[in-house]
């Protein structure tokens, strides 16, 4: 496990499109969520202890904010050939066991993760109604074995601001987690597991 921080993609970046298969077998793209007032894209996986630490809270966040019209999408970009626990088949069980109400998509080519400059699991991106990046960073300050309660306060505050037509507060703090498991030889240029700029 390599602790890796968000790349902190530039605010205002247009949400990259995607076309990925959901755990229910349907292919979904950005257009499926075009009417939503905000879009939350999170890069997660099944096996990462940082994601496991938040998983139940992510399920709750999804239910609450989808009820408010927010589009919530999770994407797994890990190399399942090297990490079979993150395979599409296991994703189906993970979504069921966790009670994920949001789509959980598999990015087999890892091209979507690269388009979003995703670096870690979990990694969070919030886009406004025009699909411009308004927030990127952590769910909250809690980490495995930190003793800090999982509240999702950073992500919730960001989405609340976007829904109110405001900009999320600064500074935005990077998420921290396991590095995305890139296929050997396919690590993107921006990938910097040390987190040093």
C-alpha positions as CSV (number, residue, x, y, z in Angstrom):
1,X,0.0,0.0,0.0
2,X,1.4,3.4,-1.0
3,X,-0.2,6.4,0.6
4,X,-1.1,8.7,-2.2
5,X,-2.7,12.2,-2.2
6,X,-5.1,13.7,-4.7
7,X,-3.5,15.6,-7.6
8,X,-5.8,18.5,-7.0
9,X,-6.9,19.0,-10.6
10,X,-7.5,22.7,-11.5
11,X,-10.8,24.1,-10.4
12,X,-13.0,25.0,-13.3
13,X,-11.9,22.0,-15.3
14,X,-14.7,20.6,-17.5
15,X,-15.9,17.1,-16.4
16,X,-14.4,14.5,-18.8
17,X,-16.9,12.3,-20.5
18,X,-16.9,8.5,-19.9
19,X,-18.7,5.4,-21.1
20,X,-18.4,2.6,-18.6
21,X,-20.3,-0.5,-17.5
22,X,-22.2,-0.4,-14.2
23,X,-22.5,-3.3,-11.9
24,X,-26.0,-3.9,-13.3
25,X,-24.6,-4.4,-16.8
26,X,-25.8,-1.1,-18.2
27,X,-23.3,1.3,-19.9
28,X,-23.5,4.8,-18.4
29,X,-22.0,8.1,-19.6
30,X,-21.9,11.7,-18.4
31,X,-25.1,12.3,-20.4
32,X,-27.0,10.1,-18.1
33,X,-26.7,12.8,-15.4
34,X,-27.1,15.9,-17.5
35,X,-30.1,17.2,-15.6
36,X,-28.6,17.0,-12.1
37,X,-27.7,20.3,-10.3
38,X,-24.4,18.8,-9.2
39,X,-22.3,15.7,-10.0
40,X,-20.1,13.8,-7.6
41,X,-17.5,11.5,-9.1
42,X,-15.6,9.3,-6.7
43,X,-12.8,6.9,-7.5
44,X,-13.0,3.9,-5.1
45,X,-12.4,0.2,-5.1
46,X,-13.3,-2.9,-3.0
47,X,-10.0,-3.7,-1.2
48,X,-8.4,-0.5,-0.2
49,X,-8.5,0.0,3.6
50,X,-9.1,3.8,3.1
51,X,-12.2,3.1,1.1
52,X,-13.4,0.4,3.6
53,X,-13.0,2.9,6.3
54,X,-15.5,5.2,4.6
55,X,-17.7,2.7,2.6
56,X,-20.8,2.8,4.9
57,X,-20.7,6.6,5.1
58,X,-20.3,6.7,1.3
59,X,-23.5,4.7,0.9
60,X,-25.3,7.0,3.3
61,X,-24.0,10.1,1.5
62,X,-25.2,8.7,-1.8
63,X,-28.7,8.0,-0.5
64,X,-29.0,11.4,1.1
65,X,-27.7,13.5,-1.8
66,X,-29.3,11.5,-4.6
67,X,-32.6,12.3,-2.8
68,X,-31.7,15.9,-3.3
69,X,-31.2,15.4,-7.0
70,X,-27.4,15.2,-7.0
71,X,-25.8,12.7,-9.4
72,X,-23.4,10.4,-7.6
73,X,-21.1,8.1,-9.5
74,X,-18.4,5.7,-8.2
75,X,-15.6,4.4,-10.5
76,X,-13.2,1.6,-9.9
77,X,-10.1,1.9,-12.1
78,X,-7.8,-0.6,-10.4
79,X,-6.1,-3.3,-12.5
80,X,-8.3,-6.3,-11.6
81,X,-5.8,-8.8,-13.2
82,X,-3.3,-7.9,-10.5
83,X,-6.0,-7.2,-7.8
84,X,-8.8,-9.8,-8.3
85,X,-10.7,-8.4,-5.3
86,X,-11.4,-5.4,-7.5
87,X,-12.9,-7.4,-10.4
88,X,-16.2,-6.4,-11.9
89,X,-17.8,-9.6,-10.4
90,X,-16.6,-8.6,-7.0
91,X,-17.8,-5.1,-7.5
92,X,-21.4,-6.4,-7.9
93,X,-21.2,-8.1,-4.4
94,X,-19.5,-5.0,-2.9
95,X,-22.3,-2.7,-4.1
96,X,-24.9,-5.1,-2.8
97,X,-23.2,-5.6,0.6
98,X,-22.6,-1.9,1.1
99,X,-26.0,-0.8,-0.1
100,X,-24.6,1.5,-2.8
101,X,-27.5,3.3,-4.4
102,X,-25.3,5.0,-7.0
103,X,-23.8,3.5,-10.1
104,X,-20.5,1.7,-9.5
105,X,-18.6,1.6,-12.8
106,X,-15.6,-0.3,-14.0
107,X,-12.8,1.6,-15.8
108,X,-11.0,-1.3,-17.4
109,X,-8.7,0.8,-19.6
110,X,-8.0,3.2,-16.8
111,X,-8.5,6.0,-19.3
112,X,-11.2,7.7,-17.3
113,X,-9.1,7.8,-14.2
114,X,-6.3,9.4,-16.2
115,X,-8.8,11.9,-17.7
116,X,-9.8,13.0,-14.2
117,X,-6.2,12.9,-12.9
118,X,-7.4,10.5,-10.2
119,X,-4.5,9.3,-8.1
120,X,-5.9,7.5,-5.1
121,X,-8.8,5.6,-3.6
122,X,-10.8,7.3,-2.5
123,X,-10.6,10.4,-4.7
124,X,-13.5,12.9,-4.9
125,X,-14.6,15.4,-7.5
126,X,-17.6,17.7,-7.4
127,X,-18.9,19.4,-10.6
128,X,-21.4,22.2,-10.7
129,X,-24.5,22.4,-13.0
130,X,-22.3,23.4,-15.9
131,X,-20.0,20.4,-15.1
132,X,-17.1,22.6,-14.1
133,X,-14.9,21.3,-11.3
134,X,-15.9,23.1,-8.0
135,X,-14.2,20.8,-5.5
136,X,-11.6,18.0,-5.3
137,X,-10.2,16.5,-2.2
138,X,-11.1,14.6,0.9
139,X,-14.4,13.2,2.2
140,X,-13.3,14.4,5.7
141,X,-10.3,14.3,8.0
142,X,-10.9,10.7,9.1
143,X,-8.4,8.0,8.2
144,X,-8.1,4.4,9.2
145,X,-7.1,4.1,12.9
146,X,-7.1,7.9,13.3
147,X,-9.9,7.9,15.9
148,X,-11.6,10.8,14.0
149,X,-15.3,10.1,13.3
150,X,-16.3,9.7,9.7
151,X,-18.7,12.5,8.9
152,X,-18.1,13.4,5.2
153,X,-18.1,17.1,6.3
154,X,-15.7,18.3,3.6
155,X,-17.6,16.7,0.7
156,X,-21.0,17.5,2.1
157,X,-20.1,21.2,2.6
158,X,-18.8,21.3,-1.0
159,X,-22.0,19.8,-2.5
160,X,-24.2,22.0,-0.3
161,X,-22.3,25.1,-1.6
162,X,-22.8,24.0,-5.2
163,X,-26.5,23.4,-4.7
164,X,-26.8,26.8,-3.2
165,X,-25.1,28.3,-6.2
166,X,-21.9,29.2,-4.3
167,X,-18.3,28.2,-4.6
168,X,-17.0,25.6,-2.0
169,X,-14.8,27.1,0.7
170,X,-11.0,27.2,0.4
171,X,-8.6,25.7,1.1
172,X,-9.6,22.3,-0.2
173,X,-7.6,19.5,1.3
174,X,-6.4,16.6,-0.7
175,X,-7.8,13.1,-0.2
176,X,-5.4,10.5,0.9
177,X,-5.6,6.8,0.2
178,X,-4.1,3.8,-1.6
179,X,-2.7,4.6,-5.0
180,X,-4.8,3.6,-8.0
181,X,-3.4,0.2,-9.1
182,X,-2.2,1.1,-12.6
183,X,-1.4,-1.6,-15.1
184,X,2.3,-2.2,-15.2
185,X,3.9,0.4,-17.6
186,X,0.7,2.4,-17.8
187,X,1.2,4.8,-14.9
188,X,0.2,8.3,-16.0
189,X,2.8,11.1,-16.0
190,X,1.0,13.0,-13.2
191,X,1.1,9.9,-10.9
192,X,3.3,10.8,-7.9
193,X,2.8,8.4,-5.1
194,X,5.1,10.3,-2.7
195,X,2.7,13.3,-2.9
196,X,5.7,15.6,-3.3
197,X,5.0,18.4,-5.8
